[in-house]
Amino acid sequence: MPIGDLRHRITLQKFTTVVNENGFEEEAWQDYETVWASGSNLSGREYYQAATVQAEKTVKFLIRYIEEVDTSMRILFKNKQYNITSIDNMKYTNKYIEIKALEVESSG
C-alpha cells in the first residue's frame, strides 16, 4: 500500500474510569492514539449486506497494525463518532488492520 493512501487522521478512544476535578470517579471516553488512516465507504456486496441489518453508515478504515485495538473502542473521524464493529489483521502479517465501524447517530 502506498504511504500516501493513509492521509486521514483518526483518533482511537477507550471508555475508561477517570477521576474528575472533584476527586470522584466517572466513566468517560479518553483518547488512546491518533493515527494515519485511509477511509472508505462500503460498496457493492458489503454495502448491501450492511443494509440488511441497518448498518449502511459503516466505514472501513485501514491503519498500520496496532496490537491493542479492540471492538470496545471507538473512532473519531471528521467530527463524527464510530463504534468499531470488526477488526481484521490483513493477511495476518501484523502490518495493516482493516477496521469496520458504524457511525453513531447524534442525539442533537
N, C-alpha and C positions, 0 to 999 in steps of 0.2 A: 504494500500500500504506500503510495506517495505521501510523504510527510505533510504536504500542503492540504491533503484531504481532511486532516484534523484541524479545522480552522475555527471551531466554535468553542467558547469557554462554558463549561458546565460545572456546577458545584454539587458534590455528593454530600448529603446530610444524614445524620444519625439522630434518632429520637432518644434522648438521654435525660437523666436527672441532673439538674444543676441547682446550685444554691443562689437564691436571689439576694438583692441588696439588703433585705431584712433578715437574712440568715435562715430563711425557710427553703426547704427543698421543693422544687417544682419540675415537671417534665416539660421539655421543650426540644425543638429541632435545633441542632448545632451543626455548623459547617464542619465537614470531615476533611474534604480535599477538593480543590478546584483543579480541573484537568482540561486538556485539549481533547476535542471530540469531533466526529462527524455526526451529523444528524440527518435522518431522512424519514419521511412518512412511509407507512406500509403501502405496498402496491400489489396489484394482481391478486393471486390466491390468498396471500397473507391478509390483505385488506378485507376480502370477502369473508374469510374465516373469522376475523375480528368482528366484523359487522354482525355476525350471527349471535355473538354474545355481548352486543352493545359496547364494544371496545374499539370503535373506529378512531378514537383520538389517541391511538397508540403510536409512539415514535420510536424508531430504532436509533440508538447511539452506539458508536464504535469508539472505544478508548483503548489506550495502552493497558496492558494487564496490570491489575491491582488485586492482590490476593484476598484482601479483606472485604471486598464489595459483596453485599448480600441483599436479598429481597426485602429486608426490614428497612432499608434506606430509601431515600427519595432523591430526586434530581431537581435542581433549579436551573432553568434554561429560558432565556428571554423573558424574564419576569413571570414565568409560569412554573407551577409545581407538577412533578410527575412521580407517581408511585411506581417503583420497579416491579415488574411482573415476571420477568425471566432474565437469566444471565447465561451466556454461552461463551465458554472459553474456546475461542475459534480454533478448531482442529487440535485442541489440547496441547498447543505449543507454548502456552503462557506468554504470548506476545500481544494479543489483542482480545478484548472482551466485547461481545455484542450484547447490549442491554436493551430490552424492550420495556417501555414504560408508558403508563397510561396517564394522560393529563388529568389533574384534579380539577373538578368544576369549582369555580369561585362562588362563594356564597354571597357576594355583594353586588 
